[in-house]
């Protein structure tokens, strides 16, 4: 990650901050980068181990050995959906991932999401998966009409 965005005035109006003891504290991009590297896997890795202290909702784990799609979603089960989004993060910020866990997650993506034409956007085993995508479909099915389900599985 580049820590020079603020220093070089590429985005001079924004500095990351955190709240410490009720007081706002600004971080340098270097500090922010370091904090992300130290905490990413604890928040996003799904071990599947019910005793994992980092796992707040072990009962919602559908697939283990993956990275969460989100953190703190309004519907907690959404955090545990297997989606290919973390593969992009692996390319952009590989320093956030440990090699062993990254390979486990990539193997799961290959097994469950990779198809002959590309990546599915959601695991076919997920309860909201729908592999049908037709943007011209104009019916009263909210989950399919006008291509609504583009993010629910189709390649």
Protein Blocks (a to p, Z undefined) as FASTA:
>chain_A
ZZklmmnomammbccdddeehiacdddfklmmmmmmmmmmmmmpcghpaklmklmblmlp
mbghiacfbehiablklmmpccfklmmmmmmmmmlpcfklmmmmmmmmmmmmmcfkbccf
bdfkbmkbcfbdcfkbccfbfklgghlmmmnopZZ
